[in-house]
Amino acid sequence: MHTPKRVIMAVHSDYVHDHRVRREAKALTDTGIALEVIAAAPQISEASDQSLDGAVIHRIPLLQQSGKARYLAFIRAVKSRLNQLQPAALYHAHDLDGLMAVAAFAKRRNKMLIYDSHELHTEVHSLQGRPFTRWVWKQIERRYIRKADRIITVSDGIADVLQQRYQLRAKPDVVRNFTDRLRFKDTEPTTRESLHLPQTKHIALYQGVVQHGRGIPAMLEAIAQTTDWGFVICGDGAQKPAMESLAAELGIGDRVRFTGMVSRDHIGKISRHCHAAFLLTEPVGLSHFYSLPNKLTEYIHYGLPVVATGLPEIRNIVESYGTGKIISADRFEAAEISEALHEIGAAPNQFQHGLQKASETLNWQTEKERLLAIYRELL
């Protein structure tokens, strides 16, 4: 009888809301791999194991809520749990803290190791203006990255930086954060009134965290420069109260709807009444500069033209497929954004061919084959 190959992942998220890790996990278990995932427990009361996506999720409680103490607690807890589990054929470490927790354990046992870098950890926004802390993280990554048998990351730009910075023999493999082909549940037709949407001719959509670095103030200022566009913000975050106040100050409170956190199905219902979407990632650090947010392909699958920042990875897709308008990444001028909205509103069908073509190619169903190919080589 064939014994399934065993794989253990370690991730410093709660797993449940980590879409990249869940997609990877499901892709692996669908091939018959016996997968276990060590992940953080959102609450101490939730520190029990569970089965999800065909994998066994081992919850580790983290009393420390942030900072260095939390990282150290995570690393210690992962190492402790690894010693309690049966050995795996391959260990899959998500992000740098996961690599720190798993690398030595895997290599001492002569097991395969994958480093899955979801971002440029040493260049994230929270490390800007902290040169010594960034230097420490670079030394840590330099030490551990060479222990990996394969390195995976989310964009070609980040792969290039990792290869050049650490003089890697091979460029890391790229497995992009593309969404599944979106299929919304069959429900009764919805109206703008039932969804409490603006009653404007056109509606723009933003979904994601409401925080600095997402260009939301510029979005609101651009909407204020139009007369026929409304705006729906699906998400929550620390900046939400300030953005609600800004909308009121700009005199567009009746044209802007803040939904808070809503389900994917609900966003799908809203998207059917929208005509464009915003992806104004600000270039705050190299990690953002080379990012390729999964929201881009979600908008594409909704069939919405995007008004997007001209960062390299985003620009490449938008211009290659013709899925929207690019604005300058260094200015974020409301006039340029509102002009892009005007052009989309004036010719709403000009992007539909590109959106359809992109949706057929840029999805997790095709992207996951890159991940599975790596696993076939290693196992």
N, C-alpha and C positions, 0 to 999 in steps of 0.2 A: 504494500500500500504506500502511495506517495505521501511523504511527510512535507507539509508546507514549509517554505522558508520563513524564518522568523526575523522580523525587523522591529527595532525599538526607535521611536522618535522622542526627542525632548524639545519642548517649546515653552517659552515664558509667557504664554497667553492662557486664557481659560479654555482654549480649543474651540468651544462652542461658537464663538463669534469670530474666529480666525478663518476666513473663507479660503485663503490660500492653503493652509495646512489641511483643512477638511477636504478640499478638492483633491489634494495629493493623496491623502489617506484613503479616500474612496476609490481613487484610481488604482491604488496598490491592492486593496482588499478585493476588488473586483477581479483581479488576476489570480486570486487564491493565496496571496501572501498573508501570513499570520502576523498582524500588526498590533503593537502595543504603543501607547503614547503617554509619556509623562508630561503632565500639564499642571498649571497653577489652579488652585481652587478659589473661586470668587469669594466664598465665605468659608469659615472654618466648618460650619455645619454641612458644607457640600464637599468635604474632603473624603469622599468615598468613591470607589471605583464604579465605572459604568461602561456599558457598551454603546457605541455610536459609530455609524458609518462602517460597520463591520469590524471595527477595532475595539480593543479594550483600553479605556482611558483611566490612567492612574492619577488621581488627584493628590497634589501636595499642598498643604496649607502654608501660606506665607503671612506671618503676622506683620512683618515690615511692609509698609504701604508704598514706599518709594525710596529712591536713592541707592547709595552703595550698599546699605544694609539689606535691602531687598535682593539685589543681585547676588550677594554672598549667601543669603538664605536660600535662594533658588538653587545655586550651584551645589551647596551642601546637601539639600534635600534630594536633588536629582541623583547625586552620587550614592546617597544612602539607599534610594529606591532601586537603583541599578544593581546593587549588591544583593537585593532581595529577589530579583527576577532571574528567570532562566536565561542563560546567554543567548544572544541573537547572532545571526549570520552577518547582519549589517546594522550600523547605528546611523541615524539620520538626525543631525543637529541643526535646529532652526536658529539662525542668527548667532551673534558672537557669544552671548551668554550661554546659549545651548551648546556651542562648540567647546567652551571652557569646561562645561560640566561633563561632557561625554568623551572628549578626545583621548585623554590619558587612559580612561577605562577601556575604550575600544582597542587602542594600539597595544596595551599590555597583553591583551588576549588575542592579538593578531587578527582582529576582525576588520571588515570593511567599514569605512567612515565617509559619510557625505556631509559637507558643510553647505547649508542652504541659506544664503545671505539675502534677506528680504529687502535690504537697504544698505547704503554705505554707513555702517554704524558709527564710524569715526567722524562723519560729516553731517550728522543729523542736526536739526535746528536747535535742540536743547544744548548742544555743545559749542554753538557759535559764541565767540567771546571768551572761551575757556581753553586757551591754548595748551596748558599743562595737562588738563584732563584728556583732551584730544590726543596729545602725545602718548599718554599712558595707554589709552585704548589702542592706538596704532601699534605700540610695542606688543601688546597682548595678542592682537590679531596676527601680527608678523610671526609670533612664536607658534601659534596654534594652527594657522591656515595650512601650513605645509604638512601637517599630520593627516589631512583629508586625502582620501583616494580620488574623490571627485568633488568639485565645487560647482554649485548651482547658484545663479542669481536671477534677477527679475528684468534686466534690460542690458542691451549691448554696451551702453555707456558705462554702467557700473562694472560689467565684466572687464572692460578695457582698463578702468582705473585699478581694479584689483590685480590684474595681470602685471601692469606696469609698476605699480607701487611695491609689490612683493616679489617681482621678478619671477613670476610663475612660468613654468615650462609651457603650459597650455592655457589658452584662454578659458575661463570658466564657462560652463554650459549655461545657456539662457532658457529658462522656463518662465514665460511671461504670465502676469496676473490677469489672464483673460477670463471673462465670465462664461458660464454655461450658456448654451442657446436658451434664451428666455422663453419660457412657456408659462403663461398666466392661467390661473384656474378659471374655468368657465363660470362666470357669475352673471347676474342680471346687469344689463347696461346701466352705466352710471352717468349722471349729469354733473355739470359744473356746480349746480346748486347743492346737490347731495354731498359733494366733496368739499364744499365751501371754498371754491376757487374764484379768483378774480374774474369779473365779467368784462374783460378787455378783449380786443380783437385777437391778440396774440398773447401767449404765456411762455415765459422762460422757466426752466427747472434747474435747481441746484440740489444735489443730494450728497450728504457727507457731514463731517464734523463741522460745527460752526466755531471756528477758531482762527487765530492768526495764521497767515501764510496761505490762505485759500482764496484771497481776492474778493471777499464778500462786500467790503465797503465800496470797492470800485463797481461791483455788480449793481448795487443799490443806486449809486450815483448815475450809472448809465441808464437804468430804468427811469430815473427822474428826468432824464433828458429826452425821453420818448413820451408820446401821448397814447399810444395804442398797445403798449406791452404791460402785462402783469408779470408777477414773479412769485414762484413757490419755492420755499426753502424747506427741504425734507431732511431734518437732522437736528441734533442738539449739541450743546457745547458751552464752554465758558463765555464765549463772545455773544451768545444769543441775546441776552438783555440789552447789550450795547447796540446790537444791530437792529433790534426792535425800536430802540430810541432813535437811531439814525434814520430809519424809514419814516418815522413820524416827523422828524425835523425836516426831512426832504419833501414832506407833503405827499408822500405816496403810500401812507399807511393803508389806504383802501385798495391799493393795487398789489400789496405784498401779503402773502400768507405764510406764516411759520407753522408747520405741522408738528414739529417735534419729531421724535423717533417714531417711525411707522414701518410696517412690514414691507417686504419686497413686493408682495402682491398688491398692497395698497399703492406703492409707488408706481407699479405698473398701470393701475387704474388712472392715476393722476397723469401719467405720461401720455395717455391717449388724448388728453385735452391740451397738450403742450406742443410748442412749435420750434423750440430750440432749447439747448442746455448749456450751462456754464462749466468750464474746467479751467479756472484761472489759477493754476498752481504758481506760487511765487518762488523765485529761485533763491531761497534762503539756505545756502549751503549746497555742496555738490550732490548730496543725496537727493534733494528736491530737484536739482538741475537735471539729473539723469533719470528721474523717476518716470514710470509709465503706469499711472493710476488705473486700477481696474474699472473705475467709473467711466473711463473713455469708452471701453467696449460695452459697458452697460448702456450708455447713451446710444451707441451705435445700434445695439439690439432693440432699443426702444424705437428706433427710426428717427431719432432727433439730431438735426445738425448741431454741431458743437461750436461754441465760441471759446477758443482755447488759447492758452499761453504758448508762445513760440519756443518752447524748450525742445531740445533735440529729438527726444523719443516721441513726444506728442506731435510735434510738427511733422515728423516723418510719416506717421500714419495718416494724419488729417490731410496732408497734401498728396500723399501717394494714392489714397483712395478717393479723395474729394468729398470728405465728410463734414466740412464746415469751414469756418473762418479762423485764421490765426491773427492774434494781436501781439504787439511788441511785449517781450518779457521784462524789459527794463523800465517801462514807463507806466503801464497800467492806467492809461488815460481814459476817463469815462467817455469822452467824445469818440474815441476809436472803437470802444466797445458798443456804444449805441449805434454807430454807423454800421457795424457788423450785424446788429439786430435788424436794422432797417433793410439791409441787403437780403437777409434771410426772409424777412417778412414780405418783401417785394416779389421774390421769386421762390416760393416755398418748395417747389418740386425739383429745383436744380440739383439738390444733393441726394435725391432718392436712389439713383442708380449706384452711386458710390457707397451709400449706406448699406444697400442690399448686398453688394459685392463684398464689402468688408465683413458683414455679419456672417457670411458663408465661410470665411477664412479665419477671422480673428475670434476664436472661441476656444473654450477649454477642451472641447472634444478633439480638436486638432492639436492643441498645445500639449496636452497630457502625453501624447505619443513621444515627445522628447524626454519626459521623465521616465516613461516605461522603457525606452531604449537604454537609458543609463542603467536602470535596474537589471535589465537583461544582460548587460555587459558585466556587471559586478557580481551577480548571483548565478 
